[in-house]
Amino acid sequence: MSIVIVGGNECMTRQYKNLCREYQCKVKVYPKMTNGLKDIGTPDLLVLFTNTVSHKMIRSALEQTKGRNVRTVRSHTSSMNALRSILEEHMEGDVESTYA
């Protein structure tokens, strides 16, 4: 599963990546808008940490994934527990669809 995280705390980027790797996920993290969000691609899951990101960055991320089959999750908090609960919720759906 591939995940793109937009927003969050810049100092926690490594922790976000490590947590996603525990769930066997490929991850890209964009804590701030440096060169735009031009290389998002088509992830399976787009996580938007809305408290720590600008409206412009959210719009840019949503435009990049518009018309594609991408699940989008918005979370007001950018904590590790919030990301863990998002991953657990969405990994359950993948496991069930794999074995069904």
TORPA-4810 file (N, C-alpha, C, O; in nm, 3 decimals):
<nodes>
NODE_1_0.084_-0.117_0.000_0.000_0.000_0.000_0.089_0.124_0.000_0.189_0.129_0.072_M
NODE_2_0.054_0.222_-0.080_0.132_0.346_-0.084_0.051_0.458_-0.018_-0.070_0.469_-0.036_S
NODE_3_0.122_0.540_0.058_0.059_0.647_0.136_0.133_0.777_0.110_0.256_0.778_0.101_I
NODE_4_0.058_0.886_0.100_0.116_1.020_0.095_0.059_1.096_0.213_-0.063_1.103_0.232_V
NODE_5_0.149_1.154_0.293_0.109_1.234_0.408_0.139_1.379_0.377_0.253_1.414_0.345_I
NODE_6_0.037_1.464_0.385_0.053_1.607_0.360_0.029_1.680_0.491_-0.076_1.666_0.554_V
NODE_7_0.128_1.758_0.531_0.118_1.831_0.658_0.192_1.757_0.767_0.281_1.676_0.739_G
NODE_8_0.156_1.784_0.889_0.223_1.721_1.001_0.340_1.804_1.048_0.370_1.909_0.991_G
NODE_9_0.405_1.757_1.151_0.521_1.827_1.206_0.646_1.786_1.131_0.671_1.667_1.111_N
NODE_10_0.724_1.884_1.089_0.844_1.856_1.012_0.943_1.771_1.090_1.012_1.686_1.032_E
NODE_11_0.952_1.792_1.220_1.048_1.717_1.302_1.004_1.571_1.322_1.084_1.489_1.368_C
NODE_12_0.880_1.538_1.287_0.831_1.401_1.304_0.827_1.322_1.173_0.771_1.213_1.168_M
NODE_13_0.886_1.376_1.069_0.882_1.310_0.938_0.939_1.169_0.945_0.879_1.076_0.892_T
NODE_14_1.053_1.153_1.009_1.116_1.021_1.021_1.027_0.925_1.098_1.018_0.808_1.062_R
NODE_15_0.960_0.972_1.202_0.872_0.886_1.281_0.751_0.843_1.199_0.707_0.728_1.209_Q
NODE_16_0.695_0.935_1.117_0.584_0.898_1.029_0.627_0.788_0.933_0.554_0.690_0.912_Y
NODE_17_0.745_0.803_0.875_0.794_0.704_0.780_0.817_0.569_0.847_0.780_0.465_0.792_K
NODE_18_0.876_0.569_0.966_0.902_0.444_1.037_0.772_0.373_1.072_0.763_0.251_1.059_N
NODE_19_0.672_0.448_1.115_0.544_0.386_1.150_0.478_0.325_1.027_0.424_0.215_1.034_L
NODE_20_0.482_0.395_0.915_0.422_0.341_0.793_0.496_0.216_0.746_0.434_0.123_0.694_C
NODE_21_0.626_0.213_0.765_0.704_0.095_0.725_0.671_-0.025_0.814_0.678_-0.139_0.769_R
NODE_22_0.634_0.000_0.939_0.590_-0.110_1.027_0.466_-0.178_0.971_0.446_-0.297_0.991_E
NODE_23_0.384_-0.102_0.900_0.263_-0.156_0.838_0.288_-0.200_0.692_0.192_-0.220_0.617_Y
NODE_24_0.415_-0.213_0.653_0.456_-0.253_0.519_0.396_-0.161_0.411_0.342_-0.208_0.312_Q
NODE_25_0.407_-0.031_0.433_0.356_0.069_0.340_0.471_0.153_0.285_0.566_0.184_0.357_C
NODE_26_0.460_0.189_0.159_0.551_0.289_0.101_0.492_0.424_0.135_0.371_0.443_0.130_K
NODE_27_0.579_0.520_0.171_0.527_0.648_0.218_0.609_0.765_0.164_0.731_0.757_0.152_V
NODE_28_0.539_0.873_0.133_0.599_1.003_0.102_0.539_1.102_0.200_0.418_1.100_0.224_K
NODE_29_0.623_1.188_0.257_0.575_1.285_0.354_0.609_1.425_0.304_0.723_1.453_0.268_V
NODE_30_0.509_1.512_0.302_0.526_1.651_0.262_0.483_1.740_0.379_0.367_1.782_0.385_Y
NODE_31_0.575_1.771_0.472_0.536_1.854_0.586_0.517_2.001_0.550_0.444_2.072_0.619_P
NODE_32_0.580_2.046_0.444_0.560_2.184_0.399_0.571_2.189_0.247_0.620_2.096_0.184_K
NODE_33_0.524_2.298_0.191_0.519_2.311_0.046_0.645_2.379_-0.003_0.651_2.502_-0.008_M
NODE_34_0.746_2.301_-0.039_0.872_2.358_-0.085_0.871_2.375_-0.237_0.884_2.487_-0.286_T
NODE_35_0.856_2.269_-0.309_0.854_2.274_-0.455_0.717_2.241_-0.510_0.704_2.200_-0.625_N
NODE_36_0.617_2.259_-0.431_0.484_2.220_-0.473_0.465_2.072_-0.449_0.553_2.005_-0.397_G
NODE_37_0.352_2.023_-0.487_0.321_1.881_-0.469_0.303_1.816_-0.605_0.198_1.757_-0.632_L
NODE_38_0.403_1.826_-0.689_0.391_1.779_-0.826_0.416_1.630_-0.843_0.375_1.573_-0.944_K
NODE_39_0.480_1.566_-0.747_0.515_1.425_-0.763_0.440_1.335_-0.665_0.496_1.237_-0.617_D
NODE_40_0.315_1.367_-0.637_0.236_1.283_-0.547_0.210_1.148_-0.611_0.220_1.045_-0.544_I
NODE_41_0.178_1.146_-0.737_0.149_1.020_-0.805_0.007_0.975_-0.774_-0.083_1.057_-0.759_G
NODE_42_-0.011_0.845_-0.767_-0.142_0.788_-0.736_-0.129_0.695_-0.616_-0.117_0.574_-0.631_T
NODE_43_-0.132_0.752_-0.496_-0.122_0.668_-0.376_-0.254_0.597_-0.349_-0.359_0.635_-0.400_P
NODE_44_-0.246_0.493_-0.267_-0.368_0.424_-0.225_-0.441_0.506_-0.119_-0.564_0.500_-0.109_D
NODE_45_-0.365_0.583_-0.040_-0.423_0.660_0.069_-0.355_0.796_0.079_-0.232_0.803_0.081_L
NODE_46_-0.433_0.902_0.086_-0.382_1.037_0.104_-0.425_1.084_0.242_-0.545_1.094_0.270_L
NODE_47_-0.328_1.113_0.330_-0.355_1.159_0.465_-0.326_1.308_0.472_-0.215_1.352_0.443_V
NODE_48_-0.427_1.386_0.510_-0.412_1.530_0.523_-0.420_1.567_0.671_-0.525_1.551_0.734_L
NODE_49_-0.311_1.615_0.727_-0.310_1.666_0.863_-0.348_1.814_0.856_-0.262_1.899_0.833_F
NODE_50_-0.475_1.843_0.875_-0.530_1.975_0.844_-0.488_2.085_0.940_-0.495_2.202_0.904_T
NODE_51_-0.447_2.052_1.061_-0.412_2.155_1.158_-0.278_2.221_1.125_-0.257_2.337_1.159_N
NODE_52_-0.189_2.149_1.061_-0.053_2.199_1.038_-0.022_2.225_0.891_0.094_2.225_0.851_T
NODE_53_-0.124_2.248_0.812_-0.103_2.266_0.669_-0.190_2.382_0.617_-0.299_2.406_0.670_V
NODE_54_-0.142_2.451_0.516_-0.216_2.563_0.461_-0.330_2.515_0.370_-0.328_2.403_0.320_S
NODE_55_-0.426_2.602_0.350_-0.536_2.570_0.259_-0.485_2.550_0.116_-0.535_2.464_0.043_H
NODE_56_-0.386_2.627_0.078_-0.328_2.615_-0.056_-0.268_2.477_-0.076_-0.282_2.418_-0.183_K
NODE_57_-0.200_2.426_0.025_-0.136_2.296_0.014_-0.241_2.184_0.007_-0.223_2.088_-0.067_M
NODE_58_-0.348_2.197_0.083_-0.456_2.098_0.077_-0.520_2.097_-0.061_-0.542_1.991_-0.119_I
NODE_59_-0.549_2.216_-0.114_-0.608_2.225_-0.248_-0.516_2.164_-0.353_-0.562_2.095_-0.444_R
NODE_60_-0.387_2.190_-0.341_-0.291_2.136_-0.437_-0.290_1.983_-0.431_-0.288_1.917_-0.535_S
NODE_61_-0.290_1.927_-0.311_-0.289_1.781_-0.297_-0.417_1.720_-0.352_-0.413_1.616_-0.419_A
NODE_62_-0.531_1.782_-0.326_-0.658_1.730_-0.375_-0.668_1.742_-0.528_-0.727_1.655_-0.592_L
NODE_63_-0.612_1.848_-0.585_-0.611_1.862_-0.730_-0.525_1.755_-0.796_-0.560_1.705_-0.903_E
NODE_64_-0.414_1.720_-0.732_-0.324_1.617_-0.788_-0.392_1.480_-0.793_-0.362_1.400_-0.882_Q
NODE_65_-0.481_1.453_-0.700_-0.545_1.322_-0.693_-0.687_1.322_-0.748_-0.755_1.220_-0.744_T
NODE_66_-0.732_1.435_-0.799_-0.869_1.446_-0.851_-0.888_1.352_-0.970_-0.805_1.347_-1.061_K
NODE_67_-0.998_1.279_-0.969_-1.030_1.189_-1.078_-0.959_1.055_-1.070_-0.974_0.972_-1.159_G
NODE_68_-0.881_1.034_-0.965_-0.810_0.907_-0.947_-0.873_0.832_-0.832_-0.944_0.890_-0.749_R
NODE_69_-0.848_0.706_-0.826_-0.903_0.622_-0.721_-0.812_0.630_-0.597_-0.734_0.538_-0.571_N
NODE_70_-0.824_0.740_-0.523_-0.741_0.764_-0.406_-0.831_0.790_-0.286_-0.916_0.879_-0.289_V
NODE_71_-0.813_0.711_-0.180_-0.887_0.736_-0.056_-0.820_0.853_0.015_-0.698_0.859_0.025_R
NODE_72_-0.900_0.946_0.066_-0.849_1.063_0.135_-0.900_1.064_0.277_-1.019_1.046_0.303_T
NODE_73_-0.807_1.087_0.370_-0.842_1.095_0.512_-0.792_1.229_0.564_-0.677_1.266_0.543_V
NODE_74_-0.880_1.301_0.634_-0.841_1.427_0.696_-0.839_1.407_0.846_-0.932_1.352_0.904_R
NODE_75_-0.731_1.452_0.908_-0.716_1.443_1.052_-0.673_1.578_1.105_-0.578_1.639_1.054_S
NODE_76_-0.742_1.625_1.208_-0.707_1.756_1.264_-0.576_1.749_1.341_-0.499_1.845_1.343_H
NODE_77_-0.551_1.637_1.405_-0.426_1.623_1.481_-0.323_1.549_1.398_-0.357_1.464_1.315_T
NODE_78_-0.197_1.581_1.420_-0.089_1.517_1.344_-0.002_1.433_1.435_0.120_1.427_1.416_S
NODE_79_-0.063_1.368_1.533_0.013_1.287_1.628_0.038_1.147_1.572_-0.023_1.106_1.473_S
NODE_80_0.128_1.077_1.637_0.157_0.939_1.597_0.035_0.850_1.621_0.009_0.759_1.543_M
NODE_81_-0.038_0.875_1.729_-0.158_0.795_1.757_-0.264_0.816_1.650_-0.333_0.721_1.612_N
NODE_82_-0.278_0.939_1.602_-0.375_0.965_1.496_-0.335_0.889_1.369_-0.420_0.827_1.305_A
NODE_83_-0.208_0.894_1.333_-0.162_0.821_1.214_-0.177_0.671_1.233_-0.217_0.600_1.141_L
NODE_84_-0.144_0.622_1.351_-0.158_0.478_1.378_-0.303_0.433_1.363_-0.329_0.328_1.303_R
NODE_85_-0.398_0.510_1.415_-0.539_0.470_1.403_-0.586_0.476_1.258_-0.666_0.393_1.216_S
NODE_86_-0.535_0.573_1.181_-0.569_0.580_1.039_-0.515_0.457_0.966_-0.586_0.397_0.886_I
NODE_87_-0.392_0.421_0.994_-0.332_0.304_0.928_-0.405_0.176_0.966_-0.431_0.092_0.879_L
NODE_88_-0.437_0.159_1.093_-0.508_0.038_1.136_-0.644_0.028_1.069_-0.685_-0.080_1.026_E
NODE_89_-0.714_0.140_1.062_-0.847_0.139_1.000_-0.840_0.102_0.853_-0.922_0.023_0.804_E
NODE_90_-0.743_0.157_0.781_-0.737_0.133_0.637_-0.663_0.006_0.601_-0.684_-0.048_0.492_H
NODE_91_-0.578_-0.044_0.687_-0.511_-0.171_0.660_-0.609_-0.286_0.680_-0.597_-0.388_0.612_M
NODE_92_-0.705_-0.273_0.772_-0.807_-0.376_0.791_-0.886_-0.397_0.662_-0.914_-0.511_0.624_E
NODE_93_-0.923_-0.288_0.595_-0.998_-0.299_0.470_-0.920_-0.372_0.363_-0.977_-0.450_0.287_G
NODE_94_-0.788_-0.347_0.356_-0.705_-0.415_0.256_-0.692_-0.563_0.286_-0.694_-0.645_0.195_D
NODE_95_-0.677_-0.599_0.413_-0.661_-0.739_0.451_-0.789_-0.814_0.421_-0.785_-0.925_0.369_V
NODE_96_-0.905_-0.755_0.454_-1.032_-0.822_0.428_-1.055_-0.841_0.279_-1.102_-0.947_0.238_E
NODE_97_-1.024_-0.741_0.197_-1.047_-0.754_0.055_-0.948_-0.853_-0.009_-0.978_-0.912_-0.113_S
NODE_98_-0.830_-0.870_0.052_-0.732_-0.963_-0.002_-0.777_-1.107_0.019_-0.759_-1.192_-0.069_T
NODE_99_-0.835_-1.135_0.135_-0.871_-1.273_0.169_-1.016_-1.306_0.138_-1.058_-1.421_0.157_Y
NODE_100_-1.092_-1.212_0.092_-1.235_-1.239_0.065_-1.256_-1.307_-0.066_-1.369_-1.337_-0.104_A
</nodes>
